[in-house]
Amino acid sequence: MKTLSAAKPLIFEDKAIIPIEETTVYGKSVFNSSFIYGSKKPSALIILSDGSTKAYNMNFEEVPVENIIDETEGLKELIENIL
């Protein structure tokens, strides 16, 4: 299962950076044992500056902000509170 979540925003005067993290959880049952393990890695950056909102993937290629907002629970509200 993969989910995206917003980490704590970094706010500098009139600019903000919101890191987006991808969390992946795996589980498996074998006979009478269960194994659960996961990982967390950076996925994207949301940059708020001069009234604009931009999103970048980890290769620093610009991606549509709407895609990240749709996939990340609570991100829209977080951006609205910062602006």
C-alpha positions in Angstrom: 0.0 0.0 0.0 1.4 3.4 -1.0 0.3 6.7 0.4 1.5 10.3 0.0 1.6 12.7 3.0 2.7 16.2 3.6 5.6 16.7 6.0 6.0 19.8 8.2 6.2 22.9 5.9 9.3 25.1 6.0 8.2 28.7 5.9 10.6 31.6 5.1 9.1 35.1 5.1 6.9 35.0 1.9 7.9 31.6 0.7 7.1 28.0 1.8 8.3 24.5 1.0 6.1 21.5 1.7 7.9 18.2 1.4 5.7 15.3 0.2 6.6 11.8 1.5 5.7 8.5 0.0 5.1 5.8 2.6 4.9 2.2 1.5 3.8 -0.7 3.8 4.1 -4.3 2.9 2.6 -7.3 4.7 2.8 -11.0 4.3 1.4 -14.0 6.2 3.2 -17.3 6.1 1.7 -20.2 8.1 1.4 -18.9 11.7 3.6 -15.8 11.2 3.0 -12.3 9.9 5.5 -9.9 8.6 5.0 -6.2 8.2 7.6 -3.8 6.9 7.6 -0.4 5.3 9.6 2.5 3.9 9.3 6.2 3.6 11.0 8.3 0.9 10.7 11.8 -0.5 8.3 12.1 -3.4 7.9 15.7 -4.3 8.2 19.3 -3.2 5.5 21.9 -3.2 6.9 25.5 -3.4 4.7 28.4 -2.5 6.2 31.8 -3.6 5.0 35.1 -4.8 1.3 33.9 -4.9 2.1 30.9 -7.1 2.1 27.2 -6.2 4.5 24.8 -8.1 5.2 21.1 -7.6 8.5 19.3 -8.5 9.3 15.6 -8.4 12.6 14.4 -7.0 14.4 15.0 -10.3 13.3 18.6 -9.9 11.1 18.4 -13.0 7.9 20.5 -12.7 4.8 18.4 -12.3 1.1 19.4 -12.2 0.2 20.6 -8.7 -3.3 19.3 -9.0 -2.0 15.7 -9.4 -0.1 16.0 -6.1 -3.0 17.7 -4.3 -5.4 14.9 -5.5 -3.1 12.2 -4.2 -2.1 13.8 -0.9 -4.8 13.9 1.9 -5.0 17.3 3.6 -2.6 19.0 1.2 -5.2 21.4 -0.3 -6.2 22.6 3.2 -2.5 23.0 4.3 -1.7 25.1 1.2 -4.8 27.3 1.9 -3.8 27.9 5.5 -0.3 28.9 4.5 -1.5 31.3 1.8 
